[in-house]
Amino acid sequence: MTEEWLIKGVSIAGGPGAADIHLDGGEIVAVGAGIAAPTARVLDAQGLIALPGLVDLHAHLREPGSEDAETVETGTRAAALGGYTAVHAMANTEPVADTAGVVEQIWRLGQQAGYADVRPVGAVTVGRHGRQLAELGAMADSAAAVRVFSDDGDCVADPLLMRRALEYVKAFDGVIAQHAQEPRLTEGAQLNEGEVASRLGLPGWPAAAEEAIIARDCLLAAHTGSRLHVCHVSTAGSVEIVRWAKSKGWQVTAEVTPHHLLLTDDLAGGYDTVFKVNPPLRTRADVDALRQGLADGTIDCVATDHAPHPVEAKETEWAAAANGMTGLETALRVVQLAMVDTGLLDWAGVADRMSRRPAAIGRLPGHGQPVAPGSPASLTLYDAAAPAEAVDPAAHASKSRNSPFAGMALPGRVHATFLRGAATVLDGKVTR
Amino acid sequence: MNRHLISAADLSRDDAILILDTAAELASVAGRPIRKLPTLRGLTVVNCFYEDSTRTRTSFEAAAKRLSADVINFSAKGSSVAKGESLKDTALTLEAMGTDAVIIRHSASGAAHTLARWVTGSVVNAGDGTHEHPTQALLDAFTMRQRLVGDGERGRGMGLDGLRVTIVGDVLHSRVARSNVLLLSTLGAEVTVVAPPTLMPYAVESWPCKVSYDLDAELRKADVVMMLRVQQERMSAAYFPSIREYRRRYGLDTGRMALLPEHAIVMHPGPMNRGVEIAAEVADSPRSTIVAQVSNGVIVRMAVLYLLLGGAGEGAAA
């Protein structure tokens, strides 16, 4: 069913001023002042910002295997409400997304749900065990057309295996998205190694464990001429290393999560497990370096690492609690607070870091394109002037409630999301 | 005072001195033929031990019983905990049975903190992972005050101002060290921690204590030296090369004991590894307060329970 829309008086991120956008047949057919479209549904968008539909390179949709935490349907509904039109689904499902069969299943579940395009991430190694390459080519050639491969949750720690993976995916322009965590340096690790962890008696998670792997992998990417993407960069040192690798012209990209742009390890002072995450929350100095890195483009994009968990996985002793926090429904608001309201990034920059670049890294067709005639009509209308409102996880479309932003006042509101011309969200609510 | 005792940081100087003074009063009762007080009659105290510790459990049990509380021992072994019941469900069960205080020992740092969210009674942390063990610090402070500041009435109202305390050993994994550093500094003592650098917590410079790797230098100026238990399994994780080398560099033998000033005392929270961190001759010497620490443990825990629950029992007016 195709929809025809006339979005009136919107300011396009990076554009000169208010304009109308005419959507028809799944495409943007016209952009300009005073467009006449008598058969179109009209959406008065004065005061709203139009962004290309957001693209998440890193989300855990939990299906198959952990449908108590999230399903592709609930996860993509959450994504649409957060302004996303495409989501990469991480491979740590049960069974692991390490074959063409599993990735096609996830891709189809996304098609059926219809709230956002779901692009499965394939596991690098069989079972994510870090011993043998998974059939990366078969996943690439499948209907799911996988281009991003990751053992996320675990690091591809074996340097030879990592080298081979980086080389192998060149044949189909794939990218290895590394979860950078040196396993020996993080045995039993619970919280950023620093003042807070020492006081709480929790085994420390040193920044060097992340940075050592990133440095190694940058060298391997350079040596093989391959594409490396670094997942959820969390330390100031990691930003420095990526900046250095980019200065050499190596094909290294990186992402940062909304929570690492805003939250610090001292929040764990009361052992509240909602703040337990991998990589861990770091210090204020790290947060500042991450923001700077995202602003200057060293870090290419924001990726949510949306990691839903059922209540019982978090309502426990710290050491027994699951890592991870939800993020799809709050990402854009957090980015506004951390990056836009601080003057570090303008809305064109947000469009670049949350849509254009992640789509480019994932080689995702039909996303991340400018809000201009001829582009697919996938876009997000955002009300940045909406008064800051406390986050209520109970109101989230995600099945899980483990939002670290619960009770925090975040600015802004996603007003509407369009996926190829069809509204998935209107007035902040899913359309079906 | 707070309703719970979870961290030594929960205690102000006045709180800590009140506990020590109360303990000193209770100590005089301990000398009487009938040592039982009716204060907590009708109240229920649960010893919830997820980790084996006969010493600490019996100490708390004796303390609660001498105050006439009903004591339930809930140990992880043979209970539903072994069947995978969550801490929350255990808490709700204890809550439903009507408990006035839960004394918890757990292998996870923060377990006492977490439990306190789910129960209405008082929570006393009897050791949580590598976090804290505040009643151990209180009994240590009590012992120091008794021996070096003033016993009984003479110590009343006094802290540990200016006392130089050296804590030696596996500071990184020690809940005893964490609680002692916080409490002793609150009471005015000058604390120094000594350990091989591998067993020193990261960012230890943010703690209210001094840091040294040189035991001999510290011993010469110490009023108190507190030896921590070192676990042999730390060796396999490359914290130090061998027990022999550890003993040579950080063990307290008679030669090292001779470096201590005349009045200085030697403490150990137990259980000891004789011949590792402490030589048998040192443990059994007159400087050693190790046995006194155990008896003071009961008295200090009585004081804690009395102050947290006092006034609530049927026997309070008696």
Chai-1 contact restraints between the chains, C-beta under 6 A:
chainA,res_idxA,chainB,res_idxB,connection_type,confidence,min_distance_angstrom,max_distance_angstrom,comment,restraint_id
A,E193,B,Y202,contact,1.0,0.0,6.0,A-B,restraint_1
A,G194,B,A203,contact,1.0,0.0,6.0,A-B,restraint_2
A,E195,B,A203,contact,1.0,0.0,6.0,A-B,restraint_3
A,E195,B,S206,contact,1.0,0.0,6.0,A-B,restraint_4
A,S198,B,P201,contact,1.0,0.0,6.0,A-B,restraint_5
A,S198,B,Y202,contact,1.0,0.0,6.0,A-B,restraint_6
A,S198,B,A203,contact,1.0,0.0,6.0,A-B,restraint_7
A,L200,B,S109,contact,1.0,0.0,6.0,A-B,restraint_8
A,G201,B,S109,contact,1.0,0.0,6.0,A-B,restraint_9
A,G201,B,G129,contact,1.0,0.0,6.0,A-B,restraint_10
A,G201,B,T130,contact,1.0,0.0,6.0,A-B,restraint_11
A,G201,B,H131,contact,1.0,0.0,6.0,A-B,restraint_12
A,L202,B,S109,contact,1.0,0.0,6.0,A-B,restraint_13
A,G204,B,Y202,contact,1.0,0.0,6.0,A-B,restraint_14
A,Y271,B,G110,contact,1.0,0.0,6.0,A-B,restraint_15
A,Y271,B,H113,contact,1.0,0.0,6.0,A-B,restraint_16
A,Y271,B,T114,contact,1.0,0.0,6.0,A-B,restraint_17
A,E315,B,K88,contact,1.0,0.0,6.0,A-B,restraint_18
A,T316,B,S86,contact,1.0,0.0,6.0,A-B,restraint_19
A,E317,B,L87,contact,1.0,0.0,6.0,A-B,restraint_20
A,E317,B,A108,contact,1.0,0.0,6.0,A-B,restraint_21
A,E317,B,A111,contact,1.0,0.0,6.0,A-B,restraint_22
A,E317,B,T114,contact,1.0,0.0,6.0,A-B,restraint_23
A,W318,B,G110,contact,1.0,0.0,6.0,A-B,restraint_24
A,A319,B,A108,contact,1.0,0.0,6.0,A-B,restraint_25
